[in-house]
């Protein structure tokens, strides 16, 4: 069953797309257009679905003439225009929550979208995040921004796509009865080693990227 409400994997990428389109609006917006502009990498289709859902973009990729002026509005006018479109397209959500929908807790929104669209937990969470991003653009709440990308495409902004950060801690155990500082009891001491690995997964990474990260952990830490 296709979802009724759109979603993106990165709220910041949706914000960046609106910022760019307000600065320079192409007559036709396709996945190729976003790629050339460096917008929403690997999420082009999701961002386009949001624009179509709001009636800002037609199925052919052409900007809808009736709503074209939205992109040319200064900040107060732009927020009001987005507010109008969001209330129109999320009409059932506002019937359910009223104007409290703008500031509803994300968990409540996730429950709503999962129930309405039979969404998975992941999709429901992204649908809620997408709505909250649009709410921010409409002047209700914070506006997420895209994270800077590293020089070699690392999406956490780490230069050179460095390996996942590792943190280790070391603890020792002393055999009961041994006297601290007594060299004669050193051989009787038993030491334990606790290693904690913290992996920072890129928010917008794909399955292949995740597999490489965990394969590297296995090769260098477990099997090594």
VOKE-135289 format. One record per atom (N, C-alpha, C): residue in three letters; x negated, y negated, z. Coordinates in steps of 0.02 Angstrom, whole numbers, plus 50000, padded with zeros to 5 digits. Each point is the difference from the previous one (the first is absolute). Layout:
ALAXYZ/...
***
This chain:
UNK499585006050000/UNK500424994050000/UNK499564993750000/UNK500064995849949/UNK499584994049997/UNK500204995250055/UNK499504996450027/UNK500154995350053/UNK500354993849972/UNK500454997350040/UNK500374994149979/UNK499594993750010/UNK499624999850054/UNK499624994150017/UNK499265001049983/UNK499684994949972/UNK499305000649978/UNK499514999950058/UNK499395001849985/UNK499484999850052/UNK499324999649966/UNK499514997550038/UNK499314999849977/UNK499565003050054/UNK499425002449980/UNK499535002850048/UNK499634994550038/UNK499974994049970/UNK499634994650031/UNK500414993649997/UNK500214997650059/UNK500394993950003/UNK499594994149976/UNK499355000050015/UNK499564994549980/UNK499954999449925/UNK500015005649964/UNK499974999749927/UNK500624996949971/UNK500575001250031/UNK500624996849977/UNK499964992550009/UNK499744997950058/UNK499924992850013/UNK499534996849949/UNK499445003349986/UNK499514997449952/UNK500304999349930/UNK500445004649982/UNK500324999849935/UNK500454993849994/UNK500384998650052/UNK500434994149999/UNK499574993649998/UNK499464999850037/UNK499564994149999/UNK499744998849930/UNK499775005349966/UNK499724999249933/UNK500534998049949/UNK500585003150004/UNK500534998549951/UNK500274992950010/UNK499974997450060/UNK500214993050011/UNK499494995149971/UNK499385002249996/UNK499484995749971/UNK500015000149924/UNK500125005949973/UNK500015000849927/UNK500465005849983/UNK500564998549968/UNK500515005049987/UNK499985002349927/UNK499795006349987/UNK500005002549931/UNK500735001149978/UNK500134999749935/UNK500685001149976/UNK500235007250009/UNK499515004550001/UNK500165007150010/UNK499515002950050/UNK500265003950047/UNK499595002750053/UNK500065007649999/UNK499455003449985/UNK499985007249998/UNK499435002550045/UNK499935006550005/UNK499455002850039/UNK499334997649972/UNK499954999549934/UNK499394997649969/UNK499864992750019/UNK500534996050004/UNK499934993050021/UNK499704999650069/UNK500275003950047/UNK499744999950068/UNK499285002550003/UNK499845005049960/UNK499325002649998/UNK499514994649977/UNK500184996349948/UNK499574994849975/UNK499904994350050/UNK500524998950041/UNK499964994850051/UNK499685002650065/UNK499855006550002/UNK499715002950060/UNK500495000450058/UNK500645000849984/UNK500525000250051/UNK500255007150013/UNK500135001550062/UNK500305006450021/UNK499685006149968/UNK499335000850007/UNK499685005849970/UNK500295006550027/UNK500175004549954/UNK500305006550014/UNK500704999650028/UNK500274993950004/UNK500694999150025/UNK500414995649953/UNK499774999549937/UNK500344995549953/UNK500745001749993/UNK500165006449991/UNK500705001949988/UNK500444998450060/UNK499735000650060/UNK500404998650060/UNK500164992550005/UNK499504995949986/UNK500104992750003/UNK500504997949945/UNK499945002949941/UNK500474998549946/UNK500715001950019/UNK500075005650035/UNK500675002250023/UNK500314994950047/UNK499604997050043/UNK500254994850046/UNK500254994049960/UNK499604997949951/UNK500204994249958/UNK500645001449962/UNK500075006249976/UNK500615001949964/UNK500595000150048/UNK499895002750060/UNK500535000550049/UNK500284993150018/UNK499574995050001/UNK500224993250016/UNK500264996249940/UNK500055003549943/UNK500234996849937/UNK499544994449978/UNK499365000650015/UNK499514995249975/UNK499695002549935/UNK500075006449988/UNK499695003249942/UNK500495005049970/UNK500044999949934/UNK500435004849966/UNK499645006649988/UNK500375005049978/UNK499715006549987/UNK499484999749944/UNK500074995049956/UNK499534999249945/UNK499374996250021/UNK499974997950063/UNK499424996350024/UNK500064992549993/UNK500524997649967/UNK500104992949992/UNK500284996850063/UNK499774994050015/UNK500254996450058/UNK500734998149988/UNK500435001350049/UNK500714998549994/UNK500094992450000/UNK500284997549946/UNK500084992749992/UNK500394996850056/UNK500535003450023/UNK500434997150051/UNK499634998850066/UNK499475003950012/UNK499634999350063/UNK499294997649990/UNK499854997949940/UNK499324998049983/UNK499774994150043/UNK500464995650018/UNK499814994050037/UNK499755001650070/UNK500135006050024/UNK499775002050067/UNK499244999150005/UNK499645002049948/UNK499274999850002/UNK499734992849997/UNK500414995349977/UNK499764993149992/UNK500194995650059/UNK500365002750048/UNK500224996150057/UNK499414998650048/UNK499974994050030/UNK499514998850053/UNK500195004250061/UNK499565000250050/UNK500095004750055/UNK500705000150032/UNK500284994450021/UNK500675000450031/UNK500525002949952/UNK499984997749938/UNK500485002549951/UNK499895007249982/UNK499375002149996/UNK499845007049985/UNK500275004650054/UNK499894998150063/UNK500245004150056/UNK500765000749997/UNK500354994549986/UNK500735000249996/UNK500245004449943/UNK499644999649943/UNK500195004149942/UNK499905007450014/UNK499445001750032/UNK499885007050017/UNK500515002450052/UNK500164995650047/UNK500505001750051/UNK500675001849968/UNK500194996049950/UNK500635001349965/UNK500005006749965/UNK499455001549965/UNK499965006449963/UNK499985005950048/UNK499634999450054/UNK499945005550047/UNK500685001550033/UNK500364994850021/UNK500655001150031/UNK500495003149950/UNK499924998249937/UNK500445002649948/UNK499855007449986/UNK499365001749995/UNK499815006749981/UNK500005004950059/UNK499914997450060/UNK500045004250060/UNK500664998750037/UNK500534999249961/UNK500654998050028/UNK500235004950054/UNK499925006549988/UNK500245004950049/UNK499614999650065/UNK499354998749995/UNK499584999350060/UNK500254994150042/UNK500184994449967/UNK500234994250037/UNK500715000950026/UNK500405004249966/UNK500655001750027/UNK499925004150065/UNK499485004050001/UNK499885004350058/UNK499704996250059/UNK499504995849986/UNK499644996450054/UNK500194992750006/UNK500334997249949/UNK500114992849999/UNK499344996449988/UNK499964993750019/UNK499394996249990/UNK499435002550046/UNK500165004350047/UNK499485002950042/UNK499545004749960/UNK500225001649939/UNK499585004349957/UNK499324996849987/UNK500004993449995/UNK499374996449986/UNK499475001550053/UNK500215000750061/UNK499525000950055/UNK500085006850035/UNK500335004749967/UNK500115006650031/UNK499335003650009/UNK499975004150052/UNK499405004050012/UNK499915004949942/UNK499375001149983/UNK499865004449943/UNK500295006950009/UNK499995002650062/UNK500265006750012/UNK500745000549982/UNK500384994650013/UNK500714999949983/UNK500094999949924/UNK499584996249967/UNK500054999649927/UNK499815006849969/UNK499495003250028/UNK499815006649974/UNK500585004850005/UNK500345000150058/UNK500575004450009/UNK500554998549950/UNK500114993549987/UNK500524998149952/UNK499835002649930/UNK499394998749977/UNK499825002049932/UNK499975007649993/UNK499775003550051/UNK499975007249996/UNK500715003049996/UNK500464997150038/UNK500695002450000/UNK500344998349934/UNK499914993949977/UNK500344997649939/UNK499745003549937/UNK499345000949995/UNK499705002749939/UNK499765007250007/UNK500115003050059/UNK499735006750013/UNK499255000149988/UNK499664994750022/UNK499294999249988/UNK499605004350049/UNK499395001649980/UNK499535003350045/UNK499764994850050/UNK499645002350052/UNK499754995450051/UNK499524994949969/UNK499585002349953/UNK499514995549968/UNK500354994849957/UNK500475002349959/UNK500364995449955/UNK500434995150040/UNK500345002550051/UNK500414995650042/UNK499584994650033/UNK499415001850023/UNK499554995150031/UNK499784994849949/UNK499875002149938/UNK499794995249948/UNK500594995749977/UNK500595002849998/UNK500594996049983/UNK500114994550052/UNK499925001850063/UNK500084995050053/UNK499464994849995/UNK499375002149987/UNK499454995249993/UNK500114995349942/UNK500275002649945/UNK500134995949941/UNK500544994850015/UNK500535002150035/UNK500524995150018/UNK499724994650045/UNK499595001950049/UNK499714995050046/UNK499544995249963/UNK499655002449949/UNK499584995649959/UNK500434994949963/UNK500555002449971/UNK500454995449966/UNK500324995150049/UNK500145002550061/UNK500284995550051/UNK499494994550017/UNK499365001850002/UNK499484995050013/UNK499974994949945/UNK500055002349938/UNK499994995449943/UNK500624995450001/UNK500545002650030/UNK500614996050005/UNK500004995450060/UNK499454999850036/UNK499944995550057/UNK500195003050066/UNK500085006750002/UNK500195003350062/UNK499445004850020/UNK499544997750040/UNK499465004450023/UNK499354998749964/UNK499505004150016/UNK499344999249973/UNK499965002949929/UNK499534997349961/UNK499895002349932/UNK499355004049999/UNK500035006549985/UNK499385004049998/UNK499554997749943/UNK499365000850009/UNK499524998449947/UNK499615006349982/UNK499765000449939/UNK499625005849978/UNK499325000050032/UNK499755005850018/UNK499335000650029/UNK499484999249945/UNK499454996750016/UNK499474999349950/UNK499705006849983/UNK499825001049937/UNK499705006149978/UNK499254999450002/UNK499655005550016/UNK499275000050002/UNK499704999349931/UNK499364998949996/UNK499674998849936/UNK500035006049954/UNK500055006050028/UNK500045006049958/UNK500695003150004/UNK500504995950014/UNK500685002549998/UNK500245002950066/UNK499614999450054/UNK500235002450064/UNK500574995750024/UNK500575002950016/UNK500594996150013/UNK500054997750073/UNK499525001550040/UNK499984997350067/UNK499554993950003/UNK499724998049943/UNK499594994149998/UNK499285001450021/UNK499815006350008/UNK499315001550019/UNK499564999949938/UNK499474996250002/UNK499564999349943/UNK499705006849982/UNK500015001449934/UNK499695006149975/UNK500385006350016/UNK500624999450025/UNK500385006050014/UNK499655004550049/UNK499774997450056/UNK499615003950047/UNK500405005850029/UNK499645004850027/UNK500325006050027/UNK500434998150060/UNK500495004350017/UNK500424998650058/UNK499574999050062/UNK500194995150041/UNK499634998550060/UNK500075005750050/UNK499445001850031/UNK500015005350049/UNK499814997250067/UNK500355002050051/UNK499854998050068/UNK499905006350041/UNK499465000450036/UNK499885005950041/UNK499874997950072/UNK500195004350045/UNK499864998850070/UNK499705006450029/UNK499544999250047/UNK499655005750028/UNK500095000150075/UNK500205005750026/UNK500105000850071/UNK499605006050024/UNK499764999850062/UNK499615005650026/UNK500345002750063/UNK499915006550009/UNK500255003250060/UNK499415002650040/UNK500024999350066/UNK499475002550043/UNK500275005950039/UNK499625005450001/UNK500215006050036/UNK500094998450074/UNK500575002150029/UNK500114998750072/UNK499415002450041/UNK499784996150049/UNK499455001950042/UNK499344997149979/UNK499944997749938/UNK499384997049976/UNK499954992950026/UNK499414998050019/UNK499904993450027/UNK499804995249946/UNK500384994549989/UNK499834995249949/UNK499304997350010/UNK499614999649947/UNK499324997350003/UNK499495005250020/UNK500215006250017/UNK499545005350019/UNK499775003749939/UNK499374999249979/UNK499755003149940/UNK500035007650003/UNK499955002750061/UNK499995007350006/UNK500675003049982/UNK500524996050002/UNK500665002649983/UNK500204998449929/UNK499544997049961/UNK500164997949932/UNK500215005949957/UNK499665005750009/UNK500155005749958/UNK500675003050016/UNK500254998250059/UNK500655002850020/UNK500584995849976/UNK499844994249973/UNK500534995649977/UNK500295002449933/UNK500634999049992/UNK500335001749937/UNK500284993649970/UNK499894999249938/UNK500224993849967/UNK500565001649951/UNK500514995850001/UNK500545000649951/UNK499984994149953/UNK500215001149939/UNK500004994749950/UNK500704999249971/UNK500264994050006/UNK500654998549972/UNK499924995249942/UNK500265001849942/UNK499944995849940/UNK500694998049978/UNK500104993649993/UNK500634997449976/UNK499894996649932/UNK500385001949951/UNK499934997249933/UNK500614995749985/UNK499874993849982/UNK500534995449981/UNK499964998849926/UNK500535001649963/UNK500014999249928/UNK500494994549982/UNK499774994949967/UNK500434994549977/UNK500195001449927/UNK500605002749991/UNK500235001749932/UNK500244993749965/UNK499834999049937/UNK500244994249963/UNK500755000349992/UNK500334994350012/UNK500734999850000/UNK500295002149933/UNK499674998149945/UNK500285001249934/UNK499625005449962/UNK499645004150036/UNK499615005249967/UNK500455005449971/UNK499755003749951/UNK500375005549971/UNK499755006550030/UNK500345005549981/UNK499845006550030/UNK499285002049986/UNK499764998549939/UNK499315001849982/UNK499504996550046/UNK500134993750016/UNK499554996250044/UNK500005002950070/UNK500605001950025/UNK500045003150066/UNK499625006650002/UNK500095004049946/UNK499665006549997/UNK499244999150003/UNK499734994849965/UNK499284998850000/UNK499764998350071/UNK500404996050035/UNK499804998050068/UNK499965006050046/UNK500525004249999/UNK500005005750046/UNK499505005449978/UNK499885000549934/UNK499505004749976/UNK499304997950024/UNK499884993450000/UNK499364997450024/UNK499915001350074/UNK500554999350038/UNK499975001350072/UNK499825007450013/UNK500335004549961/UNK499865007150010/UNK499285001749982/UNK499754997349944/UNK499345001749977/UNK499454997250045/UNK500114993950025/UNK499474996750038/UNK500045000950075/UNK500605001450026/UNK500075000450072/UNK500175007150025/UNK500435003449964/UNK500235006550023/UNK499535005649975/UNK499975000649933/UNK499585005349972/UNK499264998550009/UNK499824993350001/UNK499304998250007/UNK499735001050069/
***
